[in-house]
């Protein structure tokens, strides 16, 4: 963790690396998606693209999904893993809350820059004067980076989509130009591999399930990216839901057990990530106070022991789930 003035604020445990357990790694999202799809297909799971869910029903132990092209799919249960703007969430509960906008955008990209020495296993986080900037150099010349910037205007997808990578490089370059970090050089070395999206979260979703239908991942508890736990929580959800369906029946009782096992943890992570996000773009006085007290705070709350609740959450697959 660095201040925009170049001061080292402290270190944070980047995942636990005890024997048999890996710490955090950096992977391109497209490669992760390809690996997950290949694994699903290797188990004979068909994947259909281009369908849009419009309605669902559940009766007599069978759940049915209906799509805009007129097709239907029936199953014992329906698991909605359809993300932040989940249609399944709305169909479970028409009064479900909408995502909460953070007032920030997240930008990310990849740069080719030979002048930065590799620091595999380390992400450098810079609390700059006008933007938060994080980067990692896993291999020579290969820099992965992201940035959080204030974007207080109401979200307009068309306006955001009209901003080209070159325009983002110019805007972000201006925001990080005065910081004592390599952020400006990294942004300038970035080509077209650059994307921007608004940051939302879901502090609480009262209903995760109805009859034979349930939501997991961002559909149930979207978090801001500040704690880096969105994918982790979705994977935890999947394993926990599988345990519940294995051990508890009917499905409605299995979903209730899944809710009971997961809700407190995920809502804690969402709240924790939101607090981190708010610390990234404070005003001048807030920045001064943050840089003054963060070195002490990091020693107290960012040790491996203090972060174990986040990074070392245990799920015992062999243990039976009680109804």
Secondary structure, DSSP 4 states (H G I P E B T S, - for coil): -EETTS-B------S---TT--------HHHHHHHHHHHHHHTT-----S--EEEEEEETTEEEEEETTS-EEEES-EEE---TT-HHHHHH-TTPPPPEEEEEEEEEEEEEETTSPP-TT--EEEE-SS-EEEEEEEETEEEEEEEEEE--SPP-HHHHHTS-HHHHHHHHHHHHTTSSSTHHHHHHTEEEEEEEEEEEE-S--S--EETTEEE-THHHH---GGGS-HHHHHHHHHHHHHHHHHH--SHHHHHHHHHHHHHHHHHHHHHHHHHHHHTTS--HHHHHHHHHHHHHHHHHH-STTTTHHHH-----TTSPPP-
